[in-house]
Amino acid sequence: MEIHMHENATNIPDEVLLRLRQIIGGGKNHQDKPLIPVARSTWFKWVKAGIAPPAVRLGPRAVAWRQSDITAFMQGGFMANR
């Protein structure tokens, strides 16, 4: 049996991506428990200042963050020069 991979298969990320509500909480019913309980505006200020990791653009209106970057950030080991 021969397996044929789709041409876009090489664009699949090797790690988990987290959406903002998974990081800071929120969502429709506020059921997502935050990893980092800060306001949305604070989070984006931190990202802009290089304090928090940068987002990965998923589309024109969608971004996510690498789980490894968020874990490093929570442990105090995030380095802004990625």
C-alpha positions as CSV (number, residue, x, y, z in Angstrom):
1,M,0.0,0.0,0.0
2,E,1.4,3.3,-1.0
3,I,0.6,6.5,0.9
4,H,0.4,9.8,-0.9
5,M,0.7,13.0,1.2
6,H,-1.1,16.1,0.2
7,E,1.2,18.9,-1.0
8,N,0.2,21.0,2.1
9,A,1.1,18.2,4.5
10,T,4.5,19.8,5.1
11,N,2.9,22.9,6.5
12,I,1.5,21.1,9.6
13,P,3.0,22.4,12.8
14,D,5.0,20.0,14.9
15,E,3.6,21.3,18.1
16,V,0.3,22.4,19.7
17,L,-0.9,25.9,19.1
18,L,-3.0,27.7,21.7
19,R,-5.6,30.3,21.0
20,L,-5.9,33.4,23.2
21,R,-8.9,32.2,25.3
22,Q,-6.8,29.1,26.2
23,I,-4.1,31.3,27.5
24,I,-5.9,34.1,29.3
25,G,-9.3,32.6,29.7
26,G,-12.6,33.9,28.5
27,G,-14.6,32.5,25.7
28,K,-18.4,32.6,25.4
29,N,-19.3,31.2,28.8
30,H,-15.9,31.9,30.5
31,Q,-15.4,28.2,31.0
32,D,-11.8,28.1,29.8
33,K,-9.6,28.2,32.9
34,P,-6.8,30.7,32.2
35,L,-3.1,29.6,32.2
36,I,-2.2,33.3,32.7
37,P,-5.1,35.3,34.2
38,V,-4.6,38.8,32.7
39,A,-6.8,41.1,30.7
40,R,-6.7,40.8,26.9
41,S,-5.3,44.4,26.7
42,T,-2.5,43.5,29.1
43,W,-1.6,40.4,27.1
44,F,-1.3,42.3,23.9
45,K,0.8,45.1,25.6
46,W,3.1,42.3,26.8
47,V,3.3,40.8,23.3
48,K,4.0,44.2,21.7
49,A,6.7,45.0,24.3
50,G,8.4,41.6,23.8
51,I,7.5,40.4,27.4
52,A,5.2,37.7,26.1
53,P,5.9,35.5,23.1
54,P,4.7,36.6,19.6
55,A,1.7,35.1,18.0
56,V,1.7,32.8,15.0
57,R,-0.6,34.1,12.2
58,L,-3.1,31.4,11.2
59,G,-5.1,33.6,8.8
60,P,-6.1,37.2,8.2
61,R,-8.0,37.4,11.5
62,A,-6.7,34.4,13.5
63,V,-3.6,34.0,15.6
64,A,-2.3,31.5,18.1
65,W,0.7,30.9,20.3
66,R,3.1,28.0,20.4
67,Q,2.5,25.9,23.6
68,S,6.3,25.6,24.1
69,D,6.6,29.5,24.1
70,I,3.7,29.8,26.6
71,T,5.2,27.1,28.8
72,A,8.6,28.9,28.7
73,F,6.9,32.2,29.5
74,M,5.1,30.8,32.5
75,Q,8.4,29.3,33.8
76,G,10.2,32.6,33.3
77,G,12.4,31.3,30.4
78,F,10.8,33.0,27.4
79,M,13.4,34.6,25.1
80,A,12.0,37.2,22.7
81,N,14.5,36.6,20.0
82,R,12.8,33.6,18.4
